[in-house]
Amino acid sequence: MGFDVAALRSCFPSLASGTAHFDGPGGTQVPEAVGRAVAATLTAPISNRGSVTAAERLADETVLGARSAVADLLGVDPAGVVFGRSATALTFDLARTLAAGWGPGDEVVVTRLDHDANIRPWVVAAEAAGATVRWVAFDPATGELTADDVAAVLSDRTRLVAVTGASNLIGTRPPVEEIAGRVHAAGALLAVDGVHLTAHAPVDIPALGADVYFCSPYKFLGPHCGVMAADPALLGTLHPVKLLPSSDAVPERYELGTLPYELLAGTTAAVDFLAALGDGGSRRERLVTAMTALEAHEDALRERLEAGLAGLPGVRLWSRAAHRTPTLLLTFEGRDAADAHRFLAERGVNAPAGSFYAIEASRWLGLGDTGGLRVGLAPYSDADDVDRLLAGLREWLAG
């Protein structure tokens, strides 16, 4: 597996309930170390950031420590790491800021594969500026979205392209590096929603070619907050609306109000927990090896799950892209996925049903706003979890 899954599971207090969690794409379970870090910071002597008192210094160290940890996870400069309430809120804020420079004739590109958090902020901002929105479709038969699909709608008026690093609905991982080359050749910026991708694979933002990248610590074992990462030089060229006395430094000018220090401490603890699963010298090296091993572990379980699903009658699997995360969307002939969700929950198996804010993708697949049953694997998933899910579906289908 690449790491000891049983030992890993022992670090998650919530797993003691016996529930098999396939709801990780909506938010993972949290290791005890993360909870301890949040509680310790929340109850420590702490105040607004500064350098005079111990409380001020703790706040400052907590923020800088979290920037450093996330930078190691994503392969970026800590000075370009911005924290916010959520990836959605950060995207809306950036969209409004960038749109101040857009006007009629400018074009913004979004895809039907994305979570709405990487669609609606750009659409709303473009429409407010009088810019044109161009849509990129994906192949509903394969789930694939290609660089050629994106290139077909680019022009010399394209200002920004928004694309997912991985679909939170069907797991598709588009060729972001190739897309970035096409986007930059057109003179546009590339905004990548990495919320789902970051939880399942090593991430190197410079190698991806993303100008701006969003992710959420609660999808990779951390607390509920959001991250935006970009080149500090790019962030320095933009001027978001902010309070007059608040800092104009980068990245602070993008962080509206006092940061949640306890959640940033939890974010650092989550990154350190992941790093401890890997080998190497620096934290960045350990994170790369850990996420590589995690990816192999999850892919092996995905193959076990897919093999089991293939033997179940009336099950349709919508996750078919060649390169994808271990996230499967299922529908059932003549049966309601929401009923499967409830049936499984009664047996201690959490696999939710819906479209999960990827509403454009769900509609493009012909599933409307209902979507299907989403089964997501996580670092703590094991073979017993998979077998329990398959047994539960088998029982439900036979009922």
KASUL-V541642 format. One record per backbone hydrogen bond with DSSP energy under -1.0 kcal/mol. NH is the residue of the N-H (numbers start at 0). CO is the residue of the C=O. Records with the same first field share a line. If there is no record, write none. Layout:
BEGIN
NH = CO + CO
END
This chain:
BEGIN
4 = 2
7 = 3
8 = 4
9 = 5
10 = 7
11 = 8
14 = 11
15 = 12
16 = 13
17 = 14
19 = 347
21 = 349
25 = 22
26 = 23
27 = 217
31 = 10
34 = 30
35 = 31
36 = 32
37 = 33
38 = 34
39 = 35
40 = 36
41 = 37
42 = 38
46 = 54
49 = 55
56 = 52
57 = 53
58 = 54
59 = 55
60 = 56
61 = 57
62 = 58
63 = 59
64 = 60
65 = 61
66 = 62
67 = 63
68 = 64
69 = 65
70 = 66
71 = 67
72 = 68
73 = 69
74 = 70
75 = 70
79 = 76
80 = 77
81 = 227
83 = 225
89 = 85
90 = 86
91 = 87
92 = 88
93 = 89
94 = 90
95 = 91
96 = 92
97 = 93
98 = 94
100 = 97
101 = 98
105 = 102
106 = 156
107 = 131
108 = 159
109 = 133
111 = 135
115 = 356
117 = 114
118 = 115
119 = 115
122 = 118
123 = 119
124 = 120
125 = 121
126 = 122
127 = 123
128 = 124
130 = 125
131 = 105
133 = 107
135 = 109
138 = 143
142 = 138
149 = 145
150 = 146
151 = 147
152 = 149
153 = 150
157 = 154
158 = 106
160 = 188
161 = 108
162 = 190
164 = 192
166 = 171
170 = 166
172 = 322
175 = 173
178 = 174
179 = 175
180 = 176
181 = 177
182 = 178
183 = 179
184 = 180
185 = 181
186 = 183
187 = 182
188 = 158
190 = 160
191 = 211
192 = 162
193 = 213
197 = 193
199 = 196
200 = 196
204 = 73
207 = 203
208 = 204
209 = 204
210 = 189
211 = 189
212 = 228
213 = 191
214 = 226
218 = 215
219 = 216
221 = 216
224 = 222
225 = 83
226 = 214
227 = 81
228 = 212
229 = 79
234 = 230
235 = 231
236 = 233
237 = 234
252 = 248
253 = 250
254 = 251
260 = 258
263 = 259
264 = 260
265 = 261
266 = 262
267 = 263
268 = 264
269 = 265
270 = 266
271 = 267
272 = 268
273 = 269
274 = 270
275 = 271
276 = 273
277 = 274
285 = 281
286 = 282
287 = 283
288 = 284
289 = 285
290 = 286
291 = 287
292 = 288
293 = 289
294 = 290
295 = 291
296 = 292
297 = 293
298 = 294
299 = 295
300 = 296
301 = 297
302 = 298
303 = 299
304 = 300
305 = 301
306 = 302
307 = 303
308 = 304
309 = 305
311 = 308
315 = 330
317 = 328
319 = 317
324 = 170
326 = 324
327 = 374
329 = 372
330 = 315
332 = 313
334 = 331
339 = 335
340 = 336
341 = 337
342 = 338
343 = 339
344 = 340
345 = 341
346 = 343
347 = 344
348 = 343
349 = 19
353 = 371
357 = 354
361 = 357
362 = 358
363 = 359
364 = 360
365 = 362
366 = 361
369 = 366
370 = 366
371 = 353
372 = 329
373 = 351
374 = 327
375 = 21
376 = 325
380 = 377
385 = 381
386 = 382
387 = 383
388 = 384
389 = 385
390 = 386
391 = 387
392 = 388
393 = 389
394 = 390
395 = 391
396 = 392
397 = 393
END
